[in-house]
Structure formats: structure tokens, C-alpha cells
Amino acid sequence: GCASRPGGGSPPLQSPQQVVFAAKSSYQVALTAAVAYKRLPVCATPRVLPCHDPAILAQIQKADNVAAAALDAAENAVRTPQVGDVPRSKAITAAQTALAALTAITTTIGSTK
């Protein structure tokens, strides 16, 4: 019937540390895709797939630099007890936003092979 079940409903809230750990895990997945893309030969004319476009590779590198720095800052924020809730939350949000930008690019390159 309609009995409530343990663990039902919305997922449990994650601690800030768990959120950052999950983001770093997603970052590793995106980085793995980026490295695989970089290892492909450079696209030439005529285009032979799979290959990598240097312009896209530059976008990936920029997004990676931002994401890596933001994730490091978020990790430091959750590991430092003196960091207040608002700065910690802002650091986590910045990391998630930077990771989303990197993931958007690496997801696209994964579909062009």
C-alpha cells in the first residue's frame, strides 16, 4: 500500500565534503575524456575521424585550468574549519559551475568520434 519506506523520498543531503568529492570524481571522468581526445591525431584536410581540433583542445585546456583551480579552492574550503558557510558555499558553487563548463565540452567531443 502506501506505507512509507525507509530511505524513500528525496535523496539525503550531502555534506559539503561529499559534494566536493563527487565533483572531483566527475572532474576525473571529464579529464579522462579530454586526454583521450588530445591523443587523437590533429584534424587535417581531408578530415579523417577520429581526430582532434586544436581550437577545441584550447577550449578544453582553458576550461580545465579554471575547473582545476576552482575544485582545489573548494576542497581547501571544506577542509579548513575556519572558512565560513557562505565562502564555502560560494567556493563549491564556483567549482560546480567550472566543472559543468568542462563537462559540456568533453561530452561534446565524446560524441564526435
C-alpha angles and dihedrals in degrees: 000000000000099000113141114245126215112261092017124134123032121005117263116269114261122229116242088254092054091048091053092045090052091048091051089051091052089047090057090053091051091046091051090054091047093051091049089051092049091053092059116098116266113269112255138174117301088037113233114192135254097046139127128246111222091216091055090045089055090051090050091050092051092047090046092052091052094044094047092051093045092048091049090050091049091048091051090048094054093044095050113078092199092063109100126231095256097052090042091051092047091050091051092047091049090050092049091048093049091046091050090054092051093044091050089059097042091048089054094049090050090062096050097066 
